[in-house]
């Protein structure tokens, strides 16, 4: 397998090519875009984010809904929003039934230490099974769903749709103007094979990621599960007004600094049974195993490659993460619970 000499994209990624120096076309596109775009310093980007979030209107009880998984990135994000920026935050956690025990403990400790309001959502396990099963077994049937399962992952895509849908509905019900997410810049660009497109807001994520899942559920015959992905016309109008704020598009990220801070301030602990690319979800291990089995590559290669270009991540650290084999004993146990063949 040929790998880009600058990032870590292999030659099995759709639409990839290499120049004489072994640098892939996506790195070259990134460099050209950087030259055209004006460079903004961290303080400018930070102020842009705060201009969106610091509403302080009596019309709203909260400035934002923070998608909080209990992992290192979202815990650092929650700490910054509450402690540093003094925002009125409602933390939102979706439990797919596979959060690590340490993640549950991290969530409790962090929410209590920060004295932040918290909504904990645990969908019916049958819904989780049907979404994952549809993604794994049926996503090849449609062009859009085939692309999503490759770009985001057989397991992560269904979970992202649940998080997105329940978060949108929570924001609408509680009249919250912003949803803050802790995805890295690379994860936002897992929308299309061209690796350039990105998710541009709440409504875009609904149409680009959730509605394809709804179509797939219809094809698979899962009638009951289709209901959660339907928004009324009135809800759609309200959803249009909710802004999606990607925290790490505005705030520089240094993993070592972030982890040390949340360990010291909140007592955060790294889970024992998660893979190298997750600090909260054991289901992620199954997703990695399936991607390696079907595509021969790690599902995190695409977002990590972008983060290398952005200077967020060192190439050697990314290679170490994607070359680590998944914990197959955990993956097999989870696959059996979800009716998935591995």
MARMI-567291 format. One record per residue (C-alpha): z, x, y negated; chain; residue number from 1. Coordinates in steps of 0.02 Angstrom, whole numbers, always signed. Layout:
N
> Z_X_Y_A_NUM
...
This chain:
342
> +0_+0_+0_A_1
> -51_+69_-169_A_2
> +80_+51_-306_A_3
> +59_+67_-494_A_4
> +118_+237_-553_A_5
> +206_+161_-703_A_6
> +279_-5_-644_A_7
> +300_-56_-461_A_8
> +160_-184_-435_A_9
> +67_-158_-270_A_10
> -118_-184_-237_A_11
> -80_-349_-146_A_12
> -40_-437_-311_A_13
> -183_-554_-362_A_14
> -304_-490_-496_A_15
> -233_-313_-499_A_16
> -334_-155_-528_A_17
> -293_+27_-568_A_18
> -364_+157_-686_A_19
> -391_+342_-645_A_20
> -208_+381_-682_A_21
> -153_+247_-557_A_22
> -87_+131_-695_A_23
> -117_-53_-661_A_24
> -215_-167_-778_A_25
> -58_-270_-816_A_26
> +29_-117_-888_A_27
> -127_-82_-991_A_28
> -131_-262_-1056_A_29
> +53_-249_-1100_A_30
> +24_-89_-1201_A_31
> -120_-167_-1299_A_32
> -15_-321_-1339_A_33
> +128_-213_-1399_A_34
> +14_-122_-1521_A_35
> -51_-285_-1594_A_36
> +117_-368_-1611_A_37
> +237_-317_-1747_A_38
> +394_-234_-1684_A_39
> +556_-320_-1726_A_40
> +725_-234_-1715_A_41
> +869_-306_-1613_A_42
> +957_-373_-1769_A_43
> +803_-473_-1821_A_44
> +782_-550_-1649_A_45
> +968_-588_-1639_A_46
> +963_-679_-1806_A_47
> +811_-779_-1748_A_48
> +911_-841_-1599_A_49
> +1062_-883_-1706_A_50
> +953_-980_-1828_A_51
> +907_-1093_-1682_A_52
> +1080_-1109_-1606_A_53
> +1198_-1115_-1755_A_54
> +1172_-1296_-1803_A_55
> +1353_-1348_-1833_A_56
> +1299_-1526_-1864_A_57
> +1419_-1672_-1839_A_58
> +1274_-1754_-1750_A_59
> +1303_-1638_-1601_A_60
> +1462_-1604_-1501_A_61
> +1388_-1440_-1437_A_62
> +1268_-1311_-1506_A_63
> +1197_-1275_-1334_A_64
> +1202_-1304_-1148_A_65
> +1222_-1134_-1062_A_66
> +1148_-1122_-888_A_67
> +1290_-1031_-802_A_68
> +1268_-973_-621_A_69
> +1419_-856_-610_A_70
> +1306_-704_-589_A_71
> +1321_-549_-698_A_72
> +1181_-595_-820_A_73
> +1237_-774_-853_A_74
> +1421_-723_-864_A_75
> +1382_-592_-996_A_76
> +1275_-721_-1087_A_77
> +1414_-851_-1085_A_78
> +1539_-722_-1150_A_79
> +1423_-675_-1294_A_80
> +1387_-855_-1343_A_81
> +1571_-904_-1346_A_82
> +1663_-745_-1399_A_83
> +1539_-653_-1508_A_84
> +1434_-792_-1585_A_85
> +1573_-924_-1589_A_86
> +1457_-1063_-1532_A_87
> +1507_-1233_-1466_A_88
> +1452_-1213_-1286_A_89
> +1446_-1327_-1135_A_90
> +1427_-1220_-978_A_91
> +1320_-1297_-841_A_92
> +1324_-1240_-659_A_93
> +1212_-1304_-521_A_94
> +1279_-1266_-347_A_95
> +1141_-1270_-217_A_96
> +1276_-1262_-81_A_97
> +1245_-1075_-60_A_98
> +1343_-999_-203_A_99
> +1444_-852_-139_A_100
> +1634_-877_-130_A_101
> +1655_-740_-260_A_102
> +1533_-832_-375_A_103
> +1643_-988_-369_A_104
> +1793_-880_-411_A_105
> +1699_-792_-552_A_106
> +1649_-960_-626_A_107
> +1829_-1024_-625_A_108
> +1900_-865_-702_A_109
> +1766_-854_-836_A_110
> +1773_-1036_-888_A_111
> +1963_-1030_-899_A_112
> +1969_-863_-990_A_113
> +1841_-920_-1118_A_114
> +1916_-1094_-1132_A_115
> +1742_-1170_-1124_A_116
> +1693_-1346_-1070_A_117
> +1605_-1345_-903_A_118
> +1495_-1463_-801_A_119
> +1481_-1427_-614_A_120
> +1334_-1510_-526_A_121
> +1312_-1506_-336_A_122
> +1158_-1603_-277_A_123
> +1158_-1690_-109_A_124
> +1125_-1562_+28_A_125
> +984_-1668_+99_A_126
> +894_-1650_-68_A_127
> +912_-1460_-61_A_128
> +844_-1459_+118_A_129
> +694_-1566_+75_A_130
> +647_-1466_-79_A_131
> +657_-1299_+11_A_132
> +569_-1367_+165_A_133
> +428_-1437_+59_A_134
> +408_-1271_-31_A_135
> +410_-1166_+127_A_136
> +303_-1278_+238_A_137
> +190_-1375_+120_A_138
> +161_-1272_-38_A_139
> -5_-1204_+29_A_140
> -80_-1379_+14_A_141
> -101_-1378_-175_A_142
> -168_-1241_-288_A_143
> -25_-1256_-413_A_144
> +114_-1260_-283_A_145
> +38_-1115_-186_A_146
> +41_-1013_-347_A_147
> +220_-1064_-388_A_148
> +286_-1019_-216_A_149
> +207_-847_-231_A_150
> +255_-814_-412_A_151
> +433_-881_-410_A_152
> +472_-882_-224_A_153
> +485_-1010_-85_A_154
> +671_-1032_-115_A_155
> +694_-993_-300_A_156
> +560_-1115_-358_A_157
> +647_-1268_-281_A_158
> +814_-1212_-355_A_159
> +737_-1184_-526_A_160
> +666_-1360_-523_A_161
> +838_-1433_-485_A_162
> +923_-1330_-620_A_163
> +789_-1375_-746_A_164
> +791_-1560_-706_A_165
> +980_-1584_-705_A_166
> +999_-1476_-860_A_167
> +869_-1577_-956_A_168
> +955_-1740_-907_A_169
> +1126_-1671_-954_A_170
> +1062_-1613_-1124_A_171
> +985_-1785_-1155_A_172
> +1140_-1881_-1100_A_173
> +1259_-1775_-1203_A_174
> +1141_-1756_-1352_A_175
> +1135_-1565_-1344_A_176
> +991_-1487_-1445_A_177
> +972_-1321_-1351_A_178
> +972_-1257_-1173_A_179
> +1008_-1070_-1159_A_180
> +947_-978_-1004_A_181
> +986_-802_-943_A_182
> +822_-758_-860_A_183
> +752_-586_-897_A_184
> +587_-575_-995_A_185
> +498_-535_-831_A_186
> +557_-695_-747_A_187
> +486_-802_-888_A_188
> +314_-727_-850_A_189
> +309_-787_-670_A_190
> +205_-937_-719_A_191
> +28_-886_-672_A_192
> -63_-756_-568_A_193
> -125_-677_-731_A_194
> +55_-616_-762_A_195
> +30_-649_-948_A_196
> +73_-834_-964_A_197
> +255_-879_-992_A_198
> +359_-1037_-993_A_199
> +356_-1100_-1172_A_200
> +502_-1217_-1185_A_201
> +592_-1361_-1099_A_202
> +446_-1480_-1084_A_203
> +328_-1344_-1024_A_204
> +447_-1298_-882_A_205
> +455_-1483_-834_A_206
> +266_-1503_-827_A_207
> +225_-1331_-757_A_208
> +363_-1315_-627_A_209
> +445_-1483_-592_A_210
> +297_-1602_-585_A_211
> +206_-1494_-456_A_212
> +362_-1509_-348_A_213
> +356_-1698_-369_A_214
> +175_-1698_-308_A_215
> +223_-1590_-159_A_216
> +367_-1705_-111_A_217
> +246_-1853_-111_A_218
> +127_-1758_+4_A_219
> +271_-1711_+119_A_220
> +332_-1892_+124_A_221
> +504_-1859_+49_A_222
> +518_-2021_-50_A_223
> +704_-2015_-87_A_224
> +698_-1840_-164_A_225
> +555_-1886_-282_A_226
> +674_-1988_-390_A_227
> +763_-1841_-473_A_228
> +601_-1775_-548_A_229
> +555_-1933_-640_A_230
> +595_-1952_-825_A_231
> +575_-2116_-917_A_232
> +462_-2121_-1069_A_233
> +617_-2126_-1180_A_234
> +691_-1974_-1089_A_235
> +527_-1879_-1111_A_236
> +531_-1910_-1298_A_237
> +709_-1845_-1307_A_238
> +667_-1695_-1197_A_239
> +531_-1644_-1320_A_240
> +667_-1612_-1449_A_241
> +773_-1501_-1335_A_242
> +737_-1317_-1363_A_243
> +738_-1190_-1221_A_244
> +816_-1027_-1283_A_245
> +791_-874_-1169_A_246
> +943_-768_-1216_A_247
> +873_-601_-1156_A_248
> +713_-622_-1256_A_249
> +823_-599_-1409_A_250
> +969_-492_-1352_A_251
> +950_-314_-1281_A_252
> +1016_-299_-1104_A_253
> +1103_-151_-1023_A_254
> +1167_-194_-850_A_255
> +1305_-62_-839_A_256
> +1377_-112_-1008_A_257
> +1366_-298_-967_A_258
> +1450_-281_-796_A_259
> +1590_-171_-864_A_260
> +1626_-294_-1004_A_261
> +1639_-448_-891_A_262
> +1741_-352_-763_A_263
> +1864_-294_-895_A_264
> +1872_-454_-998_A_265
> +1849_-590_-867_A_266
> +1895_-511_-701_A_267
> +1718_-536_-635_A_268
> +1685_-468_-458_A_269
> +1521_-430_-370_A_270
> +1493_-538_-213_A_271
> +1486_-451_-44_A_272
> +1353_-553_+47_A_273
> +1217_-570_-84_A_274
> +1061_-462_-89_A_275
> +1018_-323_-212_A_276
> +936_-444_-334_A_277
> +1071_-577_-345_A_278
> +1255_-579_-392_A_279
> +1289_-762_-357_A_280
> +1173_-842_-227_A_281
> +1165_-809_-40_A_282
> +1011_-920_-21_A_283
> +912_-787_-115_A_284
> +920_-679_+42_A_285
> +818_-808_+138_A_286
> +691_-813_-3_A_287
> +666_-625_+5_A_288
> +648_-627_+195_A_289
> +517_-765_+187_A_290
> +417_-677_+51_A_291
> +416_-514_+148_A_292
> +364_-607_+305_A_293
> +221_-704_+226_A_294
> +157_-591_+88_A_295
> +221_-419_+137_A_296
> +301_-392_-34_A_297
> +469_-424_-115_A_298
> +473_-581_-227_A_299
> +560_-486_-368_A_300
> +423_-356_-386_A_301
> +331_-455_-521_A_302
> +479_-488_-639_A_303
> +552_-315_-614_A_304
> +384_-235_-653_A_305
> +383_-322_-822_A_306
> +563_-270_-856_A_307
> +513_-89_-822_A_308
> +376_-103_-955_A_309
> +501_-178_-1077_A_310
> +620_-32_-1048_A_311
> +756_-147_-981_A_312
> +753_-67_-809_A_313
> +718_+106_-739_A_314
> +576_+119_-613_A_315
> +685_+205_-483_A_316
> +817_+69_-495_A_317
> +685_-66_-472_A_318
> +611_+23_-321_A_319
> +783_+41_-245_A_320
> +814_-146_-265_A_321
> +649_-205_-188_A_322
> +653_-77_-47_A_323
> +823_-136_+14_A_324
> +802_-245_+169_A_325
> +875_-421_+159_A_326
> +1029_-464_+262_A_327
> +935_-547_+404_A_328
> +1091_-614_+491_A_329
> +1133_-713_+333_A_330
> +951_-766_+309_A_331
> +940_-831_+488_A_332
> +1100_-932_+473_A_333
> +1041_-1012_+312_A_334
> +867_-1046_+383_A_335
> +945_-1142_+528_A_336
> +1045_-1251_+407_A_337
> +887_-1289_+307_A_338
> +772_-1325_+455_A_339
> +666_-1173_+411_A_340
> +585_-1059_+540_A_341
> +609_-874_+505_A_342
